[in-house]
């Protein structure tokens, strides 16, 4: 069993290097406490790999991966839009730093996102294939450890990056990344004939459009905020208003003669 655990750790760890789950882990680490992200990833990994070994060892059937991918795509898009709205609202110019969020809601966000992202992923198929030939308990333990270890590296990178970036920029970047994940997953599910390069290129359209819309909104908002200030400044320096203001002042009383 130990050999099975080590084999599963090595295969899943290598398969996760550079995968979208690492990018998701890095993105979540920029927004939430690292232990919340790691706990959500560990829980989702254990659940997904339990399903995959059950499919490979007991059922020998495939999951409806296309439907799951569509649900995951919609989830990523919703999280991306929610993140952008949260960090680009009326108070987005507030320079005060905000601490990373913790609590139950971020945990379930991370859990649900990773659960949907990994269902039908290549790691799940690799785990199901291993479970057909090896002890399923060892495959489950090894695959879960391997995935958590790979994503822990991404979390560490996210912590280091987050120390050098403002919270507002991190929030906007996270939202744009989730829009990219959602668009890429949606294209892969809706048009499976597209190649990986085509999917990656077309998926950049969603964050690019969102970034352009955010820039235009920010410019319009700043112009709207500067217009009242300009009017107030002009009214204060109007030469016609100064004599009128002086004329309205009461004349000082005459000095008494000694």
C-alpha positions in Angstrom: 0.0 0.0 0.0 2.9 2.4 0.7 4.2 1.9 -2.8 0.7 2.8 -4.2 0.5 5.9 -2.0 4.0 7.1 -3.2 3.2 6.3 -6.8 -0.1 8.3 -6.6 1.6 11.2 -4.9 4.2 11.4 -7.6 1.8 11.1 -10.6 -0.7 13.6 -9.2 1.9 16.1 -8.0 3.6 16.2 -11.5 0.2 16.4 -13.2 -0.8 19.4 -11.1 2.3 21.4 -11.8 1.3 24.3 -14.1 -2.4 23.1 -14.0 -5.3 25.5 -13.6 -5.8 24.3 -10.0 -2.4 25.9 -9.1 -3.4 29.2 -10.6 -6.7 29.0 -8.7 -4.9 28.3 -5.5 -2.6 31.2 -6.0 -5.6 33.5 -6.8 -7.5 32.4 -3.7 -4.4 32.9 -1.6 -4.2 36.5 -2.7 -7.7 37.1 -1.3 -8.2 34.7 1.7 -6.3 33.4 4.6 -3.9 30.7 3.6 -5.3 28.1 6.0 -8.8 28.7 4.7 -7.6 28.1 1.1 -5.6 25.0 2.1 -8.5 23.6 4.0 -10.9 24.1 1.2 -8.5 22.5 -1.3 -7.8 19.5 1.0 -11.5 18.9 1.5 -12.3 19.2 -2.2 -9.3 17.0 -3.2 -10.4 14.3 -0.8 -14.0 14.4 -2.1 -13.0 14.5 -5.8 -10.5 11.7 -5.6 -12.8 9.5 -3.5 -15.3 9.9 -6.4 -12.6 9.1 -9.0 -11.4 6.0 -7.3 -15.0 4.9 -6.8 -15.6 5.4 -10.5 -12.5 3.6 -11.5 -12.5 0.8 -9.0 -16.2 0.0 -8.5 -18.2 1.4 -11.3 -15.9 1.6 -14.3 -18.2 4.3 -15.7 -17.6 7.9 -16.7 -19.1 11.0 -15.2 -21.1 13.5 -17.2 -17.9 15.7 -17.6 -19.4 18.1 -20.1 -22.3 19.1 -17.8 -19.9 19.4 -14.8 -17.6 21.6 -16.9 -20.5 23.9 -17.9 -21.5 24.3 -14.2 -17.8 24.9 -13.3 -17.6 27.6 -16.0 -20.6 29.4 -14.8 -19.3 29.2 -11.2 -16.0 30.7 -12.2 -17.7 33.5 -14.2 -19.9 34.3 -11.3 -17.0 34.4 -8.8 -15.1 36.6 -11.2 -17.9 39.1 -11.6 -18.6 39.1 -7.8 -14.9 39.7 -7.1 -14.7 42.6 -9.5 -17.9 44.1 -8.1 -16.6 43.8 -4.6 -13.3 45.5 -5.4 -14.6 48.1 -7.9 -17.6 49.5 -6.0 -18.3 53.0 -4.9 -15.5 52.8 -2.3 -12.8 51.4 -4.5 -10.6 54.6 -4.1 -10.2 53.9 -0.4 -6.5 53.6 0.2 -6.9 51.8 3.5 -5.6 48.2 3.3 -8.0 45.5 4.1 -6.9 42.2 5.8 -7.4 38.9 4.0 -10.8 37.5 4.6 -11.4 34.5 6.8 -14.5 32.6 7.9 -17.0 30.1 6.6 -18.0 31.8 3.3 -14.5 31.9 1.8 -14.0 28.2 2.7 -17.2 27.2 0.9 -16.2 29.4 -2.1 -12.8 27.6 -2.4 -14.4 24.2 -1.7 -17.1 24.5 -4.4 -14.7 26.1 -7.0 -12.1 23.3 -6.6 -14.7 20.6 -6.4 -16.3 21.7 -9.7 -12.9 22.4 -11.4 -11.5 19.0 -10.6 -14.5 16.9 -11.5 -13.7 15.7 -15.0 -10.2 17.0 -15.0 -7.2 15.0 -16.2 -6.1 14.4 -12.6 -9.4 12.7 -11.9 -9.0 10.4 -14.9 -5.5 9.5 -13.9 -6.7 8.7 -10.4 -9.5 6.5 -11.8 -7.1 4.7 -14.0 -4.7 4.0 -11.1 -7.6 2.7 -9.0 -8.4 0.0 -11.6 -5.0 -1.6 -11.1 -4.0 -0.7 -7.5 -5.4 -0.5 -4.0 -8.1 2.2 -4.1 -7.4 3.4 -0.6 -3.7 3.9 -1.3 -4.6 5.7 -4.6 -7.1 7.9 -2.8 -4.6 8.9 0.0 -1.7 9.4 -2.4 -3.7 11.5 -5.0 -5.1 13.7 -2.3 -1.7 14.3 -0.7 -0.1 15.0 -4.1 -2.7 17.5 -5.1 -2.6 19.3 -1.8 1.2 19.5 -1.9 1.2 20.9 -5.4 -1.4 23.5 -4.6 0.4 24.4 -1.3 3.3 25.6 -3.5 0.9 27.9 -5.3 -0.5 29.2 -2.0 3.1 30.0 -0.8 3.7 31.9 -4.1 0.4 33.8 -3.6 1.4 34.8 0.0 4.8 36.1 -1.3 3.1 38.0 -4.1 0.4 39.4 -1.9 3.0 41.1 0.4 4.1 43.3 -2.5 0.8 44.2 -4.1 -2.0 46.5 -2.9 -5.3 44.8 -1.9 -7.3 46.6 -4.5 -5.0 45.5 -7.4 -5.1 41.9 -6.0 -8.9 41.9 -6.0 -9.2 43.1 -9.6 -6.5 40.7 -10.8 -8.3 37.8 -9.1 -11.6 38.7 -10.7 -10.0 38.9 -14.1 -8.3 35.5 -13.6 -11.6 33.9 -12.7 -13.2 35.3 -15.8 -10.4 33.7 -17.8 -10.9 30.3 -16.1 -14.6 30.5 -16.7 -14.2 31.4 -20.3 -11.6 28.7 -20.9 -13.7 26.1 -19.2 -16.9 27.1 -21.1 -15.1 27.0 -24.5 -13.6 23.6 -23.7 -17.0 22.2 -22.8 -19.0 23.9 -25.6 -16.4 23.3 -28.4 -14.3 20.3 -27.5 -12.8 20.3 -31.0 -10.8 23.4 -30.3 -7.2 23.0 -29.5 -5.6 24.1 -26.3 -3.9 27.1 -27.8 -7.2 28.3 -29.4 -9.1 27.9 -26.2 -6.4 29.8 -24.3 -6.4 32.6 -26.8 -10.1 33.0 -27.1 -10.5 32.9 -23.3 -8.5 36.1 -22.9 -11.3 38.0 -24.6 -13.5 37.9 -21.4 -11.0 39.4 -19.0 -9.9 41.9 -21.7 -13.4 43.2 -22.2 -14.0 43.3 -18.5 -10.7 45.2 -18.0 -11.7 47.7 -20.7 -15.1 48.2 -19.1 -13.5 48.8 -15.7 -11.1 51.3 -17.1 -13.9 53.3 -18.9 -16.0 53.2 -15.7 -13.1 54.5 -13.6 -12.4 57.4 -16.0 -16.1 58.4 -16.1 -16.3 58.2 -12.3 -13.3 60.4 -11.9 -14.6 63.0 -14.3 -17.9 63.0 -12.5 -16.1 63.6 -9.1 -13.8 66.3 -10.5 -16.6 68.4 -12.1 -18.2 69.6 -8.8 -14.8 70.5 -7.4 -14.1 72.6 -10.5 -17.4 74.5 -10.2 -16.7 75.2 -6.6 -13.2 76.5 -7.3 -14.5 78.8 -10.1 -17.2 80.2 -7.9 -14.7 80.9 -5.1 -12.3 82.8 -7.5 -14.9 84.7 -9.4 -13.9 88.5 -9.3 -17.5 89.6 -9.7 -18.4 87.7 -6.5 -15.6 89.3 -4.4 -16.9 93.0 -4.5 -20.4 91.8 -3.9 -19.2 89.9 -0.9 -17.3 92.9 0.4 -20.3 95.2 -0.2 -22.4 93.0 2.0 -20.1 93.2 4.9 -21.0 95.8 7.6 -18.7 98.8 7.7 -16.4 98.9 10.8 -17.3 101.4 13.5 -15.3 104.6 13.5 -12.4 104.8 16.0 -13.0 107.1 18.9 -10.9 110.2 19.0 -8.8 110.9 22.0 
